[in-house]
Structure formats: C-alpha cells, structure tokens
Amino acid sequence: MGVTAAAYHGPGWRARPGRHEDDIAAGGNWAPFGVSRDFDRLTDVALHCPPAALLTAGEPDALQHLERLDHTALRRDMDALAEAYGTLGVTVHALPAPEPPGSNPYRGANAMYARDLLWMTRAGAVIPRMASAVRAGEELQTLRLCARLGIPVARTVGADGVFEGADAHWLRSDLVAVGLGARTNESGARQIADEAGQQGALVLRLSVPTGVQHLLGVLQVLDADLLAARTSIMDQAEIRHLRELGFTVVDIPESEEVSTHLAFNFVTVAPRAVLMPTGSRATADLLSRHGVECVARVPIPELTKGAGGIACATGILARTPGGLR
C-alpha cells in the first residue's frame, strides 16, 4: 500500500514545479517582494527610529555616531522621510524594535540605517553579518521583519564573513557590484557572489575607499546604463571597467555638499528619478544634465549626526519595472 500512497510518492504525489523566484513572484506562499535592478521603481521600504534610551546608551563615538542624537529630532527626520515616500507611492514598513541587548548594550542604536540590515534579491532577503561589534545582533530585527511580512531568507552570511547591505548594488539583473572594505570582507563577498550566481548573476568586486563606509557612499545606480560615482576617490581602473561594461558614469565632484550634507546619499526611486536630502542643489543640477530628476527633497539634520543619510536609512524591500506612478 505504501508504494501507491501520495505520502510515499505514489500517483497522488505532486512535485513542486519551477524555481523559488517563481514562488515569490506568484505570491500566496511568500510575499511578492524582490529586487533585481536597483534602478527599477521603488515600491516598498523599511524605516526605523531606535528607542530614545539607545541613542544615549553611550558616548557618541562608542555608538559610532558623530554627535549625540536627539530622539525627538530624529523621529521628525524619519517621519519626513516616510511622508516623502508615501507621496511617491512607496509603502513604508516599520522595522521591528530591538529586543533586550544581551551581550551588546548598544544593539539597535544604529538600526535607523536599515539599508545595511538586508540585501534584497529576487529570491528573498540576504541577512548580513554586521562588521562592527556595536551593530552585532541588529540582524535579528531584519529576521523579525521578514517573518512578519512573509519575505523568505535567501541566505544568511556566516562563517568568518562580514557583509552589510549597503555594499551591494544590482547594476543589472545579471550583474551585481559588491564593495570590499571595512564592512564587507572577502569571505562575505564570496558568499554574496555564490548567492548571485544561484540567481544567474555575476559579481563585480569594487574597492571601497578608506574613510568611506560602504559602496553606497561612492557608487549609485540611476538607470540601466547610467551610474553616478565619486570618481576622484575611487580606483580609476575600476571606473574604466564600469565604462567598458557600457555604463555612462556621472562624475560627482567632492564638495561640502557631498561631504557635509550627504548629497550623494540619495535614493533612486525610479529610472532617472531620485529622492535627495535638502542642501543638494548643485548635485541635483549635475544629475539633471543627464536626464535625472530630483522628485523630492527631505531635510535630515539629525539623521546625519549618526553618520548616515536617507539612502543609509532606507531598507530596500521591493522594486518593480516602470516609472513613477
């Protein structure tokens, strides 16, 4: 009897067809969230403001902040960012609050920089292994978000690897750029390359300059063939290689606007459409010469005190082909 029962793969057995990405795209079992190109229209993001007690749990340098953060002011910045996304038709999801700190009393004090806490793919979220002991354990907030929304975990970076989400860009659906530096090591990059390969994409390794946190800080994706880069502080051979791959690279010069007001820390919300912080007019004008429109500006005076901007604060959950609605 066993050989004919469906439980033992008899005639009633139904094998699961297709690939995991197909399951996600169909919805039902998993939330249909995914990213395969970082210039596609942004539809869903994660934002978070840490509890007030965490922002004063230690001196700013111990927390990896530049200055002491005021919770009320930071909440105002994050609410303004959420409102801007809502106006653009982007759904905002709240990252869960951190749980008790365990062995790391500062865990969650930097979770407003949600971009670092996951790298979204078409097969689900890659959970990072944060490079800093100060941020160790923030990954649990991402796992709880994925569980709540029904987002599958494609991979969790482990072993001796470290990787943070802001060190990876989908340049195209078949090409991922990964930044190697203080936040992502060779082991972490290999694990990302393996996951990308499982999804049919190659990985281009790029170096993150000293004094820059992530690849996001020097390279941004604007469209299928258009990138923006702080080329004067990047490896020139790598810039040439990007151009050889068919990308037009917009040179963003170093300036007070870039270094102080974090004008380069923008978010691509659709092909050639970006959300920028206030105080970024010269950078916006430069991008406009390449057909890139700044669709909104957000004031973030408190957020920058933690050493990050609106791109750092935006956990990318889903993009879909098309322009802004």
C-alpha positions as CSV (number, residue, x, y, z in Angstrom):
1,M,0.0,0.0,0.0
2,G,2.9,2.4,0.8
3,V,4.2,2.5,-2.8
4,T,0.9,3.8,-4.1
5,A,0.2,6.4,-1.4
6,A,0.9,10.0,-2.2
7,A,2.9,10.2,1.1
8,Y,5.4,7.8,-0.5
9,H,5.4,9.5,-3.9
10,G,2.8,7.3,-5.4
11,P,0.4,8.5,-8.2
12,G,-1.1,11.2,-6.0
13,W,2.3,12.9,-5.3
14,R,2.5,16.4,-6.7
15,A,6.1,17.6,-7.3
16,R,6.7,21.3,-6.8
17,P,7.5,23.0,-10.2
18,G,9.7,25.9,-11.2
19,R,12.1,27.9,-9.1
20,H,12.0,29.6,-5.8
21,E,11.8,33.0,-7.6
22,D,8.6,31.8,-9.3
23,D,7.0,31.1,-5.9
24,I,7.8,34.6,-4.8
25,A,6.5,36.3,-8.0
26,A,3.3,34.3,-7.8
27,G,2.6,35.4,-4.2
28,G,0.5,33.3,-1.8
29,N,3.2,31.3,-0.1
30,W,5.6,34.2,0.1
31,A,5.3,38.0,-0.1
32,P,5.9,39.1,-3.7
33,F,8.8,41.3,-2.7
34,G,12.1,41.3,-4.6
35,V,14.8,43.4,-6.3
36,S,16.8,42.5,-9.4
37,R,17.8,46.0,-10.6
38,D,18.5,49.0,-8.4
39,F,17.0,51.5,-10.8
40,D,13.5,49.9,-11.0
41,R,10.6,51.7,-9.4
42,L,10.8,51.5,-5.7
43,T,7.6,50.1,-4.1
44,D,8.4,49.0,-0.5
45,V,10.9,50.2,2.0
46,A,11.7,49.6,5.7
47,L,12.3,52.5,8.1
48,H,13.2,52.6,11.8
49,C,13.8,55.1,14.6
50,P,15.6,53.5,17.6
51,P,14.3,54.0,21.1
52,A,15.4,57.1,22.9
53,A,17.3,55.2,25.6
54,L,19.6,53.5,23.0
55,L,20.6,56.9,21.4
56,T,22.1,57.8,24.8
57,A,23.4,54.4,25.9
58,G,27.0,55.6,25.5
59,E,29.1,58.4,24.2
60,P,28.7,59.2,20.5
61,D,31.9,57.5,19.5
62,A,31.1,54.4,21.4
63,L,27.8,54.2,19.5
64,Q,29.5,55.0,16.1
65,H,27.6,58.3,16.0
66,L,29.3,61.6,15.1
67,E,27.3,63.6,17.7
68,R,24.7,62.9,20.4
69,L,21.4,62.3,18.8
70,D,18.1,63.7,20.0
71,H,15.3,61.2,19.7
72,T,12.6,63.8,19.0
73,A,14.6,65.4,16.2
74,L,15.5,62.0,14.7
75,R,11.9,60.9,14.8
76,R,11.0,64.1,13.0
77,D,13.5,63.4,10.2
78,M,12.3,59.8,9.8
79,D,8.7,60.9,9.7
80,A,9.5,63.4,7.0
81,L,11.3,60.7,5.0
82,A,8.3,58.3,5.5
83,E,5.9,61.1,4.3
84,A,8.1,61.7,1.2
85,Y,7.9,58.0,0.3
86,G,4.2,58.0,0.8
87,T,3.7,60.9,-1.5
88,L,5.8,59.0,-4.1
89,G,3.6,55.9,-3.8
90,V,6.1,53.9,-1.8
91,T,4.8,51.7,1.0
92,V,6.7,52.1,4.3
93,H,7.1,49.2,6.6
94,A,8.4,49.6,10.2
95,L,11.5,47.6,11.1
96,P,10.7,45.9,14.5
97,A,12.2,47.4,17.6
98,P,15.3,45.8,19.0
99,E,14.9,43.2,21.7
100,P,16.9,43.3,25.0
101,P,20.5,43.8,24.2
102,G,22.1,40.6,25.6
103,S,25.9,40.8,25.4
104,N,25.8,44.0,23.3
105,P,24.4,47.0,25.3
106,Y,24.4,49.2,22.1
107,R,22.5,46.7,19.9
108,G,19.9,48.6,17.8
109,A,21.4,52.1,18.3
110,N,22.3,52.3,14.6
111,A,19.3,50.4,13.2
112,M,17.9,53.6,11.7
113,Y,20.4,52.8,9.0
114,A,18.2,50.0,7.7
115,R,19.9,49.8,4.3
116,D,22.8,47.9,5.9
117,L,20.5,45.3,7.5
118,L,19.5,43.4,4.4
119,W,20.3,43.0,0.7
120,M,17.1,42.2,-1.2
121,T,17.2,39.8,-4.2
122,R,14.6,38.2,-6.4
123,A,14.9,35.1,-4.3
124,G,14.4,36.9,-0.9
125,A,16.5,38.7,1.6
126,V,20.1,38.1,2.3
127,I,20.7,38.6,6.0
128,P,24.1,40.3,6.7
129,R,26.6,39.7,9.3
130,M,27.4,43.2,10.6
131,A,31.1,44.1,10.6
132,S,31.0,46.1,13.8
133,A,30.6,44.7,17.3
134,V,28.5,47.8,18.1
135,R,25.9,46.6,15.5
136,A,26.1,42.9,16.2
137,G,22.6,41.5,16.7
138,E,20.7,44.1,14.6
139,E,20.3,41.3,12.1
140,L,17.6,39.9,14.4
141,Q,15.4,42.9,13.6
142,T,15.6,42.1,9.9
143,L,14.7,38.4,10.6
144,R,11.7,39.5,12.5
145,L,10.7,41.9,9.7
146,C,11.0,39.1,7.1
147,A,8.9,36.8,9.3
148,R,6.2,39.4,9.8
149,L,5.9,40.3,6.1
150,G,6.4,36.8,4.7
151,I,9.7,37.5,3.0
152,P,11.9,34.4,2.5
153,V,15.5,34.4,3.6
154,A,17.6,33.6,0.6
155,R,20.9,33.3,2.6
156,T,22.4,34.3,5.9
157,V,26.1,35.4,5.7
158,G,28.1,33.3,8.1
159,A,31.4,31.7,8.9
160,D,34.1,34.4,9.0
161,G,32.3,36.6,6.5
162,V,31.1,40.1,7.2
163,F,28.8,41.8,4.8
164,E,26.4,44.8,5.0
165,G,23.6,45.5,2.6
166,A,24.9,48.9,1.5
167,D,27.9,47.2,0.0
168,A,25.9,45.5,-2.8
169,H,24.1,47.0,-5.9
170,W,22.1,45.3,-8.6
171,L,23.6,47.1,-11.6
172,R,21.6,44.9,-13.9
173,S,19.6,41.7,-13.4
174,D,22.7,39.7,-14.4
175,L,25.4,41.9,-12.7
176,V,25.9,42.8,-9.0
177,A,28.6,45.2,-7.7
178,V,30.0,44.3,-4.3
179,G,32.2,46.7,-2.3
180,L,35.2,45.3,-0.4
181,G,36.3,47.4,2.5
182,A,35.9,47.6,6.3
183,R,32.2,46.4,6.2
184,T,32.5,43.6,3.7
185,N,35.4,41.2,3.6
186,E,36.5,38.7,1.0
187,S,34.6,35.8,2.7
188,G,31.4,37.9,2.8
189,A,31.9,38.9,-0.9
190,R,32.3,35.2,-1.8
191,Q,29.0,34.3,-0.1
192,I,27.3,37.1,-2.0
193,A,28.9,36.0,-5.3
194,D,27.6,32.5,-4.6
195,E,24.1,33.7,-4.0
196,A,24.1,36.0,-7.0
197,G,25.4,33.0,-9.1
198,Q,22.5,30.9,-7.9
199,Q,20.3,33.6,-9.3
200,G,22.1,33.9,-12.7
201,A,24.1,37.0,-12.0
202,L,27.8,37.7,-11.9
203,V,29.6,39.8,-9.2
204,L,31.9,42.7,-9.9
205,R,34.2,43.3,-6.9
206,L,34.9,47.0,-6.3
207,S,37.1,48.6,-3.6
208,V,35.6,50.9,-1.0
209,P,37.9,53.8,-0.4
210,T,39.4,54.4,3.0
211,G,37.2,56.8,5.0
212,V,34.0,55.7,3.2
213,Q,31.7,53.2,5.0
214,H,30.1,51.4,2.1
215,L,30.0,51.1,-1.7
216,L,26.7,53.1,-1.5
217,G,28.9,56.0,-0.4
218,V,30.7,56.2,-3.8
219,L,28.5,54.5,-6.4
220,Q,24.8,54.8,-7.2
221,V,22.6,53.2,-9.8
222,L,20.4,55.6,-11.8
223,D,19.3,53.6,-14.8
224,A,20.1,50.6,-16.9
225,D,23.1,52.3,-18.4
226,L,23.7,55.2,-16.0
227,L,25.7,55.3,-12.8
228,A,26.8,58.1,-10.5
229,A,30.2,57.9,-8.8
230,R,32.6,59.9,-6.7
231,T,35.2,59.1,-9.2
232,S,38.0,61.2,-7.8
233,I,38.3,59.0,-4.7
234,M,37.6,55.6,-6.4
235,D,40.0,53.3,-8.1
236,Q,40.4,54.6,-11.6
237,A,40.9,51.2,-13.2
238,E,37.5,50.2,-11.7
239,I,35.8,53.3,-13.1
240,R,37.3,52.5,-16.6
241,H,36.0,48.9,-16.3
242,L,32.5,50.1,-15.5
243,R,32.6,52.3,-18.6
244,E,33.9,49.3,-20.6
245,L,30.8,47.4,-19.5
246,G,28.7,50.0,-21.2
247,F,27.8,52.3,-18.3
248,T,27.9,56.1,-18.5
249,V,29.4,57.2,-15.2
250,V,28.4,60.6,-14.0
251,D,31.4,62.2,-12.1
252,I,30.2,63.7,-8.8
253,P,33.0,66.0,-7.6
254,E,34.0,66.2,-3.9
255,S,32.4,69.2,-2.2
256,E,31.0,70.4,1.1
257,E,27.6,69.5,-0.2
258,V,28.7,65.9,-0.7
259,S,30.8,65.5,2.5
260,T,28.7,67.5,4.9
261,H,25.1,67.5,3.6
262,L,25.4,63.9,2.2
263,A,24.1,65.0,-1.2
264,F,25.4,61.8,-2.7
265,N,23.4,59.7,-0.2
266,F,20.2,59.8,-2.4
267,V,17.7,57.1,-3.2
268,T,16.8,56.1,-6.8
269,V,13.0,55.7,-6.7
270,A,12.6,55.0,-10.4
271,P,14.7,55.1,-13.6
272,R,16.4,58.6,-13.6
273,A,14.3,59.8,-10.6
274,V,15.9,60.3,-7.2
275,L,14.9,61.4,-3.7
276,M,17.6,63.7,-2.2
277,P,18.3,65.4,1.1
278,T,18.0,69.2,1.3
279,G,21.2,71.1,0.7
280,S,21.9,69.1,-2.5
281,R,21.1,71.6,-5.2
282,A,24.4,71.5,-7.1
283,T,24.4,67.7,-7.2
284,A,20.8,67.7,-8.4
285,D,21.7,70.2,-11.1
286,L,24.6,68.0,-12.2
287,L,22.4,64.9,-12.3
288,S,19.7,66.8,-14.3
289,R,22.2,67.3,-17.1
290,H,22.0,63.5,-17.6
291,G,18.2,63.5,-17.5
292,V,17.9,62.6,-13.8
293,E,15.1,64.4,-11.9
294,C,15.1,65.1,-8.2
295,V,11.5,64.3,-7.4
296,A,11.6,65.4,-3.7
297,R,14.0,66.7,-1.1
298,V,13.9,65.8,2.6
299,P,15.5,67.7,5.5
300,I,17.5,65.3,7.7
301,P,19.7,67.4,10.0
302,E,19.5,64.9,12.9
303,L,20.0,61.7,10.8
304,T,23.3,62.9,9.5
305,K,24.7,63.2,13.1
306,G,24.7,59.4,13.2
307,A,27.0,59.3,10.1
308,G,24.4,58.4,7.5
309,G,21.8,59.9,5.2
310,I,18.5,59.0,3.5
311,A,19.9,56.1,1.4
312,C,21.5,54.6,4.5
313,A,18.2,54.9,6.3
314,T,16.1,53.2,3.6
315,G,15.9,49.4,3.7
316,I,15.1,48.4,0.2
317,L,12.4,45.7,0.1
318,A,10.9,45.7,-3.4
319,R,11.3,47.3,-6.8
320,T,9.3,46.7,-10.0
321,P,9.9,47.7,-13.6
322,G,8.4,51.0,-14.6
323,G,8.4,54.7,-13.8
324,L,6.8,56.7,-11.1
325,R,3.0,56.5,-10.9
